[in-house]
Amino acid sequence: MGAFKNEGDPALALAEECAEVIQCINKTLRFGGDWDSKRPDVSINRFEELELEMYDLFYQWARLKSQVLQKPVDKIITKF
């Protein structure tokens, strides 16, 4: 989160994160629906993957909200 200098447009970044959350859920359900399972190349389970994607989604939501309300992101994030 926030690791890159140019993160792009907040609305586009939010849309991308929404797609990643959807993809994580779809792949889990398509491949058996076991949230405790792990993909061969990943050390965390599918639920933890979803949780990380949700953190990213909320961060991008905070960026967009920050832009619209013209408040610093750190003031927005504390309200989650």
N, CA, C and O atoms as a GROMACS GRO file, in nm:
protein
  320
    1MET      N    1   0.082  -0.118   0.000
    1MET     CA    2   0.000   0.000   0.000
    1MET      C    3   0.087   0.125   0.000
    1MET      O    4   0.171   0.144   0.088
    2GLY      N    5   0.065   0.208  -0.098
    2GLY     CA    6   0.136   0.333  -0.102
    2GLY      C    7   0.285   0.320  -0.126
    2GLY      O    8   0.360   0.413  -0.097
    3ALA      N    9   0.330   0.207  -0.179
    3ALA     CA   10   0.472   0.183  -0.197
    3ALA      C   11   0.528   0.250  -0.322
    3ALA      O   12   0.650   0.260  -0.336
    4PHE      N   13   0.443   0.296  -0.410
    4PHE     CA   14   0.488   0.353  -0.536
    4PHE      C   15   0.462   0.502  -0.538
    4PHE      O   16   0.359   0.549  -0.491
    5LYS      N   17   0.559   0.576  -0.595
    5LYS     CA   18   0.547   0.722  -0.601
    5LYS      C   19   0.425   0.765  -0.682
    5LYS      O   20   0.348   0.849  -0.637
    6ASN      N   21   0.408   0.708  -0.800
    6ASN     CA   22   0.296   0.742  -0.885
    6ASN      C   23   0.197   0.627  -0.885
    6ASN      O   24   0.216   0.528  -0.955
    7GLU      N   25   0.092   0.641  -0.808
    7GLU     CA   26  -0.007   0.534  -0.795
    7GLU      C   27  -0.120   0.547  -0.895
    7GLU      O   28  -0.211   0.463  -0.897
    8GLY      N   29  -0.116   0.651  -0.977
    8GLY     CA   30  -0.220   0.668  -1.077
    8GLY      C   31  -0.348   0.726  -1.020
    8GLY      O   32  -0.355   0.763  -0.902
    9ASP      N   33  -0.447   0.734  -1.104
    9ASP     CA   34  -0.576   0.790  -1.066
    9ASP      C   35  -0.643   0.702  -0.960
    9ASP      O   36  -0.653   0.581  -0.978
   10PRO      N   37  -0.687   0.761  -0.849
   10PRO     CA   38  -0.748   0.682  -0.742
   10PRO      C   39  -0.872   0.603  -0.786
   10PRO      O   40  -0.891   0.490  -0.740
   11ALA      N   41  -0.955   0.660  -0.872
   11ALA     CA   42  -1.075   0.588  -0.916
   11ALA      C   43  -1.038   0.466  -1.000
   11ALA      O   44  -1.099   0.360  -0.985
   12LEU      N   45  -0.939   0.480  -1.087
   12LEU     CA   46  -0.895   0.365  -1.167
   12LEU      C   47  -0.830   0.259  -1.079
   12LEU      O   48  -0.851   0.140  -1.099
   13ALA      N   49  -0.750   0.304  -0.982
   13ALA     CA   50  -0.686   0.210  -0.891
   13ALA      C   51  -0.791   0.136  -0.808
   13ALA      O   52  -0.777   0.016  -0.782
   14LEU      N   53  -0.896   0.206  -0.767
   14LEU     CA   54  -1.004   0.142  -0.692
   14LEU      C   55  -1.075   0.038  -0.777
   14LEU      O   56  -1.104  -0.072  -0.730
   15ALA      N   57  -1.102   0.072  -0.902
   15ALA     CA   58  -1.168  -0.023  -0.993
   15ALA      C   59  -1.081  -0.147  -1.011
   15ALA      O   60  -1.132  -0.259  -1.013
   16GLU      N   61  -0.950  -0.128  -1.024
   16GLU     CA   62  -0.860  -0.242  -1.039
   16GLU      C   63  -0.862  -0.330  -0.915
   16GLU      O   64  -0.864  -0.453  -0.926
   17GLU      N   65  -0.862  -0.270  -0.798
   17GLU     CA   66  -0.866  -0.348  -0.674
   17GLU      C   67  -0.999  -0.422  -0.660
   17GLU      O   68  -1.001  -0.535  -0.612
   18CYS      N   69  -1.108  -0.361  -0.703
   18CYS     CA   70  -1.238  -0.431  -0.702
   18CYS      C   71  -1.230  -0.555  -0.788
   18CYS      O   72  -1.279  -0.662  -0.750
   19ALA      N   73  -1.168  -0.542  -0.905
   19ALA     CA   74  -1.154  -0.656  -0.995
   19ALA      C   75  -1.068  -0.765  -0.932
   19ALA      O   76  -1.096  -0.884  -0.949
   20GLU      N   77  -0.964  -0.727  -0.858
   20GLU     CA   78  -0.878  -0.826  -0.794
   20GLU      C   79  -0.951  -0.900  -0.682
   20GLU      O   80  -0.930  -1.019  -0.662
   21VAL      N   81  -1.037  -0.830  -0.608
   21VAL     CA   82  -1.118  -0.895  -0.505
   21VAL      C   83  -1.213  -0.995  -0.570
   21VAL      O   84  -1.226  -1.108  -0.524
   22ILE      N   85  -1.279  -0.952  -0.677
   22ILE     CA   86  -1.370  -1.041  -0.751
   22ILE      C   87  -1.296  -1.163  -0.803
   22ILE      O   88  -1.345  -1.276  -0.792
   23GLN      N   89  -1.178  -1.142  -0.859
   23GLN     CA   90  -1.100  -1.252  -0.913
   23GLN      C   91  -1.061  -1.351  -0.803
   23GLN      O   92  -1.067  -1.472  -0.823
   24CYS      N   93  -1.021  -1.300  -0.689
   24CYS     CA   94  -0.982  -1.387  -0.577
   24CYS      C   95  -1.100  -1.474  -0.532
   24CYS      O   96  -1.083  -1.594  -0.509
   25ILE      N   97  -1.216  -1.415  -0.520
   25ILE     CA   98  -1.336  -1.491  -0.480
   25ILE      C   99  -1.373  -1.592  -0.587
   25ILE      O  100  -1.399  -1.709  -0.556
   26ASN      N  101  -1.376  -1.550  -0.712
   26ASN     CA  102  -1.413  -1.640  -0.822
   26ASN      C  103  -1.319  -1.759  -0.833
   26ASN      O  104  -1.364  -1.872  -0.850
   27LYS      N  105  -1.189  -1.734  -0.823
   27LYS     CA  106  -1.093  -1.844  -0.834
   27LYS      C  107  -1.107  -1.942  -0.717
   27LYS      O  108  -1.096  -2.063  -0.736
   28THR      N  109  -1.130  -1.889  -0.599
   28THR     CA  110  -1.148  -1.978  -0.484
   28THR      C  111  -1.270  -2.067  -0.503
   28THR      O  112  -1.262  -2.188  -0.482
   29LEU      N  113  -1.381  -2.008  -0.543
   29LEU     CA  114  -1.503  -2.087  -0.561
   29LEU      C  115  -1.493  -2.180  -0.681
   29LEU      O  116  -1.545  -2.292  -0.678
   30ARG      N  117  -1.427  -2.136  -0.786
   30ARG     CA  118  -1.413  -2.220  -0.906
   30ARG      C  119  -1.324  -2.341  -0.880
   30ARG      O  120  -1.346  -2.448  -0.937
   31PHE      N  121  -1.223  -2.325  -0.795
   31PHE     CA  122  -1.130  -2.434  -0.770
   31PHE      C  123  -1.155  -2.504  -0.637
   31PHE      O  124  -1.060  -2.546  -0.570
   32GLY      N  125  -1.281  -2.517  -0.597
   32GLY     CA  126  -1.313  -2.599  -0.482
   32GLY      C  127  -1.373  -2.525  -0.364
   32GLY      O  128  -1.434  -2.589  -0.278
   33GLY      N  129  -1.359  -2.395  -0.358
   33GLY     CA  130  -1.422  -2.318  -0.252
   33GLY      C  131  -1.363  -2.335  -0.114
   33GLY      O  132  -1.429  -2.303  -0.015
   34ASP      N  133  -1.241  -2.384  -0.104
   34ASP     CA  134  -1.177  -2.403   0.026
   34ASP      C  135  -1.090  -2.282   0.059
   34ASP      O  136  -0.983  -2.263   0.000
   35TRP      N  137  -1.136  -2.201   0.151
   35TRP     CA  138  -1.064  -2.079   0.188
   35TRP      C  139  -0.934  -2.109   0.262
   35TRP      O  140  -0.846  -2.023   0.271
   36ASP      N  141  -0.921  -2.229   0.316
   36ASP     CA  142  -0.798  -2.266   0.388
   36ASP      C  143  -0.688  -2.317   0.296
   36ASP      O  144  -0.573  -2.329   0.338
   37SER      N  145  -0.721  -2.346   0.171
   37SER     CA  146  -0.620  -2.400   0.080
   37SER      C  147  -0.523  -2.292   0.034
   37SER      O  148  -0.552  -2.173   0.040
   38LYS      N  149  -0.407  -2.338  -0.010
   38LYS     CA  150  -0.303  -2.247  -0.059
   38LYS      C  151  -0.270  -2.282  -0.203
   38LYS      O  152  -0.269  -2.399  -0.242
   39ARG      N  153  -0.245  -2.179  -0.282
   39ARG     CA  154  -0.195  -2.203  -0.417
   39ARG      C  155  -0.051  -2.251  -0.405
   39ARG      O  156   0.017  -2.215  -0.310
   40PRO      N  157  -0.004  -2.331  -0.499
   40PRO     CA  158   0.132  -2.387  -0.489
   40PRO      C  159   0.242  -2.282  -0.478
   40PRO      O  160   0.344  -2.307  -0.412
   41ASP      N  161   0.224  -2.168  -0.539
   41ASP     CA  162   0.328  -2.065  -0.542
   41ASP      C  163   0.313  -1.957  -0.435
   41ASP      O  164   0.386  -1.858  -0.436
   42VAL      N  165   0.219  -1.975  -0.342
   42VAL     CA  166   0.190  -1.872  -0.242
   42VAL      C  167   0.194  -1.934  -0.102
   42VAL      O  168   0.149  -2.047  -0.083
   43SER      N  169   0.248  -1.860  -0.005
   43SER     CA  170   0.263  -1.915   0.130
   43SER      C  171   0.144  -1.889   0.221
   43SER      O  172   0.139  -1.940   0.333
   44ILE      N  173   0.047  -1.810   0.175
   44ILE     CA  174  -0.071  -1.781   0.257
   44ILE      C  175  -0.194  -1.848   0.196
   44ILE      O  176  -0.197  -1.878   0.076
   45ASN      N  177  -0.296  -1.870   0.279
   45ASN     CA  178  -0.416  -1.936   0.226
   45ASN      C  179  -0.503  -1.835   0.149
   45ASN      O  180  -0.478  -1.715   0.149
   46ARG      N  181  -0.605  -1.889   0.085
   46ARG     CA  182  -0.688  -1.805  -0.003
   46ARG      C  183  -0.765  -1.698   0.074
   46ARG      O  184  -0.789  -1.589   0.021
   47PHE      N  185  -0.803  -1.727   0.197
   47PHE     CA  186  -0.872  -1.625   0.276
   47PHE      C  187  -0.777  -1.511   0.309
   47PHE      O  188  -0.816  -1.394   0.304
   48GLU      N  189  -0.654  -1.543   0.342
   48GLU     CA  190  -0.554  -1.440   0.370
   48GLU      C  191  -0.523  -1.358   0.244
   48GLU      O  192  -0.500  -1.237   0.252
   49GLU      N  193  -0.523  -1.424   0.128
   49GLU     CA  194  -0.507  -1.351   0.002
   49GLU      C  195  -0.620  -1.252  -0.017
   49GLU      O  196  -0.598  -1.137  -0.054
   50LEU      N  197  -0.742  -1.296   0.009
   50LEU     CA  198  -0.858  -1.208  -0.003
   50LEU      C  199  -0.847  -1.091   0.094
   50LEU      O  200  -0.877  -0.977   0.060
   51GLU      N  201  -0.804  -1.120   0.215
   51GLU     CA  202  -0.788  -1.015   0.315
   51GLU      C  203  -0.688  -0.909   0.268
   51GLU      O  204  -0.713  -0.789   0.285
   52LEU      N  205  -0.577  -0.951   0.210
   52LEU     CA  206  -0.479  -0.855   0.157
   52LEU      C  207  -0.538  -0.771   0.045
   52LEU      O  208  -0.513  -0.651   0.037
   53GLU      N  209  -0.614  -0.836  -0.042
   53GLU     CA  210  -0.679  -0.761  -0.151
   53GLU      C  211  -0.779  -0.660  -0.095
   53GLU      O  212  -0.794  -0.550  -0.148
   54MET      N  213  -0.848  -0.697   0.012
   54MET     CA  214  -0.943  -0.604   0.074
   54MET      C  215  -0.871  -0.484   0.135
   54MET      O  216  -0.920  -0.371   0.127
   55TYR      N  217  -0.755  -0.507   0.197
   55TYR     CA  218  -0.676  -0.395   0.249
   55TYR      C  219  -0.640  -0.300   0.135
   55TYR      O  220  -0.652  -0.178   0.149
   56ASP      N  221  -0.596  -0.357   0.023
   56ASP     CA  222  -0.561  -0.274  -0.093
   56ASP      C  223  -0.682  -0.198  -0.144
   56ASP      O  224  -0.672  -0.080  -0.179
   57LEU      N  225  -0.798  -0.265  -0.147
   57LEU     CA  226  -0.921  -0.200  -0.192
   57LEU      C  227  -0.956  -0.083  -0.101
   57LEU      O  228  -0.988   0.026  -0.150
   58PHE      N  229  -0.951  -0.102   0.030
   58PHE     CA  230  -0.984   0.006   0.123
   58PHE      C  231  -0.884   0.121   0.115
   58PHE      O  232  -0.921   0.238   0.132
   59TYR      N  233  -0.758   0.088   0.089
   59TYR     CA  234  -0.658   0.194   0.072
   59TYR      C  235  -0.691   0.280  -0.050
   59TYR      O  236  -0.685   0.403  -0.043
   60GLN      N  237  -0.726   0.216  -0.160
   60GLN     CA  238  -0.760   0.292  -0.281
   60GLN      C  239  -0.890   0.370  -0.261
   60GLN      O  240  -0.904   0.480  -0.314
   61TRP      N  241  -0.983   0.316  -0.186
   61TRP     CA  242  -1.105   0.389  -0.151
   61TRP      C  243  -1.067   0.515  -0.072
   61TRP      O  244  -1.121   0.623  -0.098
   62ALA      N  245  -0.976   0.501   0.023
   62ALA     CA  246  -0.931   0.615   0.103
   62ALA      C  247  -0.863   0.719   0.015
   62ALA      O  248  -0.881   0.839   0.036
   63ARG      N  249  -0.784   0.675  -0.083
   63ARG     CA  250  -0.720   0.770  -0.175
   63ARG      C  251  -0.824   0.848  -0.254
   63ARG      O  252  -0.812   0.970  -0.269
   64LEU      N  253  -0.926   0.780  -0.305
   64LEU     CA  254  -1.031   0.848  -0.381
   64LEU      C  255  -1.108   0.945  -0.291
   64LEU      O  256  -1.135   1.059  -0.329
   65LYS      N  257  -1.143   0.898  -0.173
   65LYS     CA  258  -1.216   0.982  -0.078
   65LYS      C  259  -1.131   1.104  -0.040
   65LYS      O  260  -1.184   1.214  -0.027
   66SER      N  261  -1.002   1.084  -0.023
   66SER     CA  262  -0.910   1.192   0.008
   66SER      C  263  -0.909   1.296  -0.104
   66SER      O  264  -0.909   1.417  -0.078
   67GLN      N  265  -0.908   1.248  -0.226
   67GLN     CA  266  -0.908   1.339  -0.341
   67GLN      C  267  -1.039   1.419  -0.347
   67GLN      O  268  -1.038   1.540  -0.368
   68VAL      N  269  -1.151   1.351  -0.329
   68VAL     CA  270  -1.282   1.416  -0.339
   68VAL      C  271  -1.303   1.515  -0.224
   68VAL      O  272  -1.350   1.627  -0.246
   69LEU      N  273  -1.268   1.474  -0.102
   69LEU     CA  274  -1.290   1.559   0.015
   69LEU      C  275  -1.175   1.656   0.040
   69LEU      O  276  -1.185   1.744   0.126
   70GLN      N  277  -1.067   1.640  -0.034
   70GLN     CA  278  -0.947   1.722  -0.021
   70GLN      C  279  -0.893   1.719   0.122
   70GLN      O  280  -0.863   1.823   0.183
   71LYS      N  281  -0.880   1.597   0.173
   71LYS     CA  282  -0.821   1.573   0.304
   71LYS      C  283  -0.706   1.475   0.286
   71LYS      O  284  -0.708   1.396   0.192
   72PRO      N  285  -0.606   1.478   0.374
   72PRO     CA  286  -0.496   1.382   0.364
   72PRO      C  287  -0.545   1.238   0.381
   72PRO      O  288  -0.639   1.211   0.457
   73VAL      N  289  -0.481   1.146   0.310
   73VAL     CA  290  -0.520   1.005   0.316
   73VAL      C  291  -0.516   0.952   0.458
   73VAL      O  292  -0.604   0.877   0.500
   74ASP      N  293  -0.414   0.991   0.535
   74ASP     CA  294  -0.402   0.939   0.672
   74ASP      C  295  -0.519   0.981   0.760
   74ASP      O  296  -0.550   0.912   0.857
   75LYS      N  297  -0.585   1.092   0.730
   75LYS     CA  298  -0.704   1.134   0.805
   75LYS      C  299  -0.826   1.051   0.766
   75LYS      O  300  -0.919   1.035   0.845
   76ILE      N  301  -0.826   0.998   0.645
   76ILE     CA  302  -0.937   0.917   0.594
   76ILE      C  303  -0.925   0.774   0.645
   76ILE      O  304  -1.024   0.714   0.688
   77ILE      N  305  -0.805   0.717   0.641
   77ILE     CA  306  -0.783   0.577   0.675
   77ILE      C  307  -0.819   0.548   0.820
   77ILE      O  308  -0.867   0.438   0.850
   78THR      N  309  -0.798   0.641   0.910
   78THR     CA  310  -0.826   0.617   1.052
   78THR      C  311  -0.974   0.594   1.080
   78THR      O  312  -1.010   0.551   1.189
   79LYS      N  313  -1.060   0.623   0.983
   79LYS     CA  314  -1.204   0.605   1.004
   79LYS      C  315  -1.253   0.466   0.969
   79LYS      O  316  -1.372   0.439   0.982
   80PHE      N  317  -1.166   0.375   0.925
   80PHE     CA  318  -1.208   0.238   0.892
   80PHE      C  319  -1.227   0.159   1.018
   80PHE      O  320  -1.263   0.041   1.011
   0.00000   0.00000   0.00000
